[in-house]
Amino acid sequence: MTSLPRELAPRLTHSVTIAGAYPIILQFEKSAKHHKDHRRLIYARILGYLILEGPSDYARVAVAQEVISCEGDEEKLAACGKLYCDHYIRAFRKYKGRTPAPSSHPSRPSFDSRKALIMYMLKEAPQSHQNAKRKALVRDNFSCVVSGSVDLSVAMENAEVQQMVDARARPAVETHCAHIFAESTNENISGNREGSDKHQYAASMWAVMDRFGYKHLPSDLNGANIHRLENILTLESNIHNSFDRLNLWFEPTDTPNTYNIRWKSDWLALPYARTTVTFTSSDLEKLPLPSPEYLQIHAACAKVAHLSGAGDYIDKILRDLEDIQVLSEDGASADVLEHALLPLGEEIRVF
């Protein structure tokens, strides 16, 4: 957790709204340090870092307008910060329950050439997790985009891909179809689930995106569109876990589709991971690249979670949620219970 800087960056002072909101947040942060509810300080810093590190200027101004509308009422400011903790940061801080065994495909034919393998994997099929994984593997050259490690299951089937493993002098690994916006966001919210707590939670998360100016996202990622390739990355297990825990993010550079890989802490960085990646595709129409917009929203969330302390707070709750057997009678388990009652989605698939 990092204290908010006393001064705004010069670029942000040009906004009258931001310049007016930031001193309010600084005062809220100062007051929160002495409040009995430790979460107040996190909420104050979430508001501050959303203004400093928000995904866009529009989003920064939107948060500043909300802060000003609270008229200095710290209960309202706390509620505002909590809303972003629950419906922005927690929505991207994906939780995995029991890890299912990697899916196998006993009926998949063998392939003599890489071209034949690609042709098979690009067959049209309903938009689904497995179809997205196949197409992302083709786009990403059958490799994790961060480490360059080749997918094990594909290498076992194809001699040309095995040669890629030999050339890179790194073992093949299990890779995952990683979603930028969580796959579970729009799951189980239709039919008899319409109007359920899960449906309401998803609607609240999309409402935050709308508030940030991303009014198109609910329709762009509605239903099976959550599996569109713009929302997919091929990542190996350890890196996928870091991405989903907001310990890793992609920071854009001045070069289109080129990103610096940023880690929450240096000791978390895998020694073999690339420091910069450039996304490419052999066919941008059929195999579109990961969306810069989606990655920017994820990156901003990761930075705000890290700097505000919200990420560590959520991690602790999740550890306690796994360990706790009986809720404490003195209310010490209240944070854990509140998180457990949030309809954050079903277990996340990781294959």
JOURPE-V950463 format. One record per residue. N is the residue number from 0. RES is the residue in one letter. SS is DSSP state (h for helix, s for strand, l for the rest). PSI is psi in whole degrees, -180 to 180 (999 if undefined). NEAR is the number of other ideal C-beta (glycine too) atoms within 8 Angstrom. Layout:
{{N/RES/SS/PSI/NEAR} {N/RES/SS/PSI/NEAR}}
This chain:
{{0/M/l/131/9} {1/T/l/130/7} {2/S/l/147/6} {3/L/l/140/12} {4/P/l/147/6} {5/R/l/-27/4} {6/E/l/147/4} {7/L/l/152/11} {8/A/l/143/7} {9/P/h/-37/5} {10/R/h/-34/5} {11/L/h/-19/13} {12/T/h/-14/9} {13/H/h/-18/4} {14/S/l/117/11} {15/V/h/-38/5} {16/T/h/-48/10} {17/I/h/-43/14} {18/A/h/-31/10} {19/G/h/-31/10} {20/A/h/-34/14} {21/Y/h/-43/13} {22/P/h/-32/7} {23/I/h/-43/13} {24/I/h/-40/15} {25/L/h/-41/11} {26/Q/h/-40/9} {27/F/h/-43/13} {28/E/h/-45/14} {29/K/h/-45/7} {30/S/h/-38/10} {31/A/h/-25/13} {32/K/l/-23/7} {33/H/l/9/4} {34/H/l/147/9} {35/K/l/-26/3} {36/D/l/107/6} {37/H/l/-21/7} {38/R/h/-22/10} {39/R/h/-42/13} {40/L/h/-39/13} {41/I/h/-45/15} {42/Y/h/-41/15} {43/A/h/-44/16} {44/R/h/-29/17} {45/I/h/-47/15} {46/L/h/-44/16} {47/G/h/-46/14} {48/Y/h/-22/13} {49/L/h/-36/14} {50/I/h/-37/17} {51/L/h/-35/12} {52/E/h/14/9} {53/G/l/160/13} {54/P/l/-18/9} {55/S/l/164/9} {56/D/h/-37/7} {57/Y/h/-44/8} {58/A/h/-41/14} {59/R/h/-45/15} {60/V/h/-38/11} {61/A/h/-44/11} {62/V/h/-43/14} {63/A/h/-40/15} {64/Q/h/-39/10} {65/E/h/-42/9} {66/V/h/-46/14} {67/I/h/-37/11} {68/S/h/-20/6} {69/C/l/-14/11} {70/E/l/38/6} {71/G/l/0/7} {72/D/l/111/7} {73/E/h/-24/10} {74/E/h/-42/6} {75/K/h/-38/9} {76/L/h/-42/17} {77/A/h/-42/14} {78/A/h/-37/8} {79/C/h/-47/13} {80/G/h/-39/13} {81/K/h/-40/10} {82/L/h/-44/10} {83/Y/h/-30/14} {84/C/h/-46/13} {85/D/h/-37/10} {86/H/h/4/12} {87/Y/h/-62/12} {88/I/h/-48/16} {89/R/h/-29/12} {90/A/h/-31/11} {91/F/h/-22/13} {92/R/l/86/12} {93/K/l/138/9} {94/Y/l/130/8} {95/K/l/129/9} {96/G/l/-139/6} {97/R/l/136/4} {98/T/l/119/6} {99/P/l/157/8} {100/A/l/144/5} {101/P/l/141/7} {102/S/l/144/7} {103/S/l/160/5} {104/H/l/76/5} {105/P/l/-23/4} {106/S/l/-3/4} {107/R/l/132/7} {108/P/l/161/5} {109/S/l/160/5} {110/F/l/134/10} {111/D/l/-22/5} {112/S/l/158/8} {113/R/h/-36/9} {114/K/h/-44/6} {115/A/h/-38/9} {116/L/h/-45/13} {117/I/h/-43/9} {118/M/h/-41/8} {119/Y/h/-45/10} {120/M/h/-18/10} {121/L/l/7/9} {122/K/l/139/6} {123/E/l/139/2} {124/A/l/162/6} {125/P/l/145/5} {126/Q/l/120/9} {127/S/l/172/9} {128/H/h/-49/9} {129/Q/h/-39/8} {130/N/h/-41/11} {131/A/h/-41/14} {132/K/h/-45/13} {133/R/h/-48/10} {134/K/h/-38/14} {135/A/h/-37/13} {136/L/h/-42/13} {137/V/h/-50/11} {138/R/h/-41/12} {139/D/l/19/11} {140/N/l/39/5} {141/F/l/31/11} {142/S/s/156/13} {143/C/l/131/14} {144/V/l/-20/9} {145/V/l/-43/12} {146/S/l/-24/13} {147/G/l/0/9} {148/S/l/139/14} {149/V/s/146/15} {150/D/s/129/16} {151/L/h/-47/10} {152/S/h/-37/9} {153/V/h/-41/12} {154/A/h/-35/14} {155/M/h/-20/8} {156/E/h/-18/10} {157/N/l/125/12} {158/A/h/-37/6} {159/E/h/-38/8} {160/V/h/-35/15} {161/Q/h/-36/10} {162/Q/h/-32/8} {163/M/h/-39/13} {164/V/h/-46/12} {165/D/h/-41/7} {166/A/h/-31/6} {167/R/h/-9/9} {168/A/l/36/4} {169/R/l/142/10} {170/P/l/149/5} {171/A/l/151/10} {172/V/s/165/12} {173/E/l/126/10} {174/T/s/159/13} {175/H/s/156/12} {176/C/s/98/12} {177/A/s/128/11} {178/H/s/138/10} {179/I/l/-59/12} {180/F/l/131/10} {181/A/l/138/10} {182/E/h/-33/10} {183/S/h/-10/10} {184/T/h/-47/12} {185/N/h/14/9} {186/E/l/144/8} {187/N/l/46/8} {188/I/l/6/10} {189/S/l/-180/6} {190/G/h/-131/4} {191/N/h/-5/3} {192/R/h/-7/10} {193/E/l/131/8} {194/G/l/-3/5} {195/S/l/172/10} {196/D/h/-39/6} {197/K/h/-42/11} {198/H/h/-43/11} {199/Q/h/-38/10} {200/Y/h/-46/12} {201/A/h/-42/11} {202/A/h/-38/8} {203/S/h/-40/11} {204/M/h/-45/12} {205/W/h/-30/10} {206/A/h/-36/9} {207/V/h/-43/13} {208/M/h/-40/12} {209/D/h/-42/11} {210/R/h/-33/8} {211/F/l/-4/13} {212/G/l/3/9} {213/Y/l/64/9} {214/K/l/-21/7} {215/H/l/-16/6} {216/L/h/-43/11} {217/P/h/-38/10} {218/S/h/-37/7} {219/D/h/-35/8} {220/L/l/21/12} {221/N/l/139/8} {222/G/h/-131/6} {223/A/h/-13/7} {224/N/h/-12/10} {225/I/h/-20/13} {226/H/h/8/13} {227/R/l/147/12} {228/L/h/-25/12} {229/E/h/-19/9} {230/N/h/12/13} {231/I/s/140/16} {232/L/s/145/10} {233/T/s/117/16} {234/L/s/142/13} {235/E/s/167/13} {236/S/h/-56/11} {237/N/h/-39/7} {238/I/h/-37/14} {239/H/h/-44/12} {240/N/h/-43/9} {241/S/h/-40/12} {242/F/h/-46/13} {243/D/h/-26/11} {244/R/l/5/10} {245/L/l/25/15} {246/N/l/-7/11} {247/L/s/140/13} {248/W/s/166/11} {249/F/s/118/11} {250/E/s/121/9} {251/P/s/149/9} {252/T/l/-175/8} {253/D/l/-12/2} {254/T/l/126/6} {255/P/l/136/4} {256/N/l/19/9} {257/T/s/132/10} {258/Y/s/144/13} {259/N/s/137/8} {260/I/s/122/13} {261/R/s/141/9} {262/W/s/148/10} {263/K/l/-41/9} {264/S/l/149/7} {265/D/h/-36/5} {266/W/h/-15/4} {267/L/h/-20/10} {268/A/l/128/8} {269/L/l/132/9} {270/P/l/-25/4} {271/Y/l/-2/6} {272/A/l/146/10} {273/R/l/154/8} {274/T/l/-21/5} {275/T/s/140/9} {276/V/s/147/10} {277/T/s/121/8} {278/F/l/135/10} {279/T/l/163/6} {280/S/l/142/9} {281/S/l/-16/5} {282/D/l/96/6} {283/L/l/-23/7} {284/E/l/-47/5} {285/K/l/-29/7} {286/L/l/69/12} {287/P/l/154/9} {288/L/l/161/12} {289/P/l/139/12} {290/S/l/124/9} {291/P/h/-34/9} {292/E/h/-47/7} {293/Y/h/-44/12} {294/L/h/-35/14} {295/Q/h/-41/11} {296/I/h/-42/13} {297/H/h/-44/12} {298/A/h/-43/14} {299/A/h/-41/13} {300/C/h/-45/13} {301/A/h/-43/16} {302/K/h/-43/11} {303/V/h/-42/16} {304/A/h/-42/14} {305/H/h/-51/9} {306/L/h/-34/11} {307/S/h/-19/14} {308/G/l/-3/11} {309/A/h/-36/13} {310/G/h/-47/16} {311/D/h/-37/8} {312/Y/h/-46/10} {313/I/h/-40/13} {314/D/h/-43/9} {315/K/h/-42/8} {316/I/h/-43/11} {317/L/h/-37/10} {318/R/h/-44/8} {319/D/h/-37/11} {320/L/h/-35/10} {321/E/h/-33/6} {322/D/h/-29/6} {323/I/l/140/9} {324/Q/l/-43/3} {325/V/l/136/4} {326/L/l/139/7} {327/S/l/140/7} {328/E/l/-20/4} {329/D/l/7/4} {330/G/l/3/6} {331/A/l/-19/5} {332/S/l/12/10} {333/A/h/-42/7} {334/D/h/-42/9} {335/V/h/-44/12} {336/L/h/-43/9} {337/E/h/-43/8} {338/H/h/-41/12} {339/A/h/-31/7} {340/L/h/-12/6} {341/L/l/128/9} {342/P/l/73/9} {343/L/l/-2/8} {344/G/l/173/11} {345/E/l/180/6} {346/E/l/143/6} {347/I/l/132/13} {348/R/l/143/8} {349/V/l/23/9} {350/F/l/999/10}}
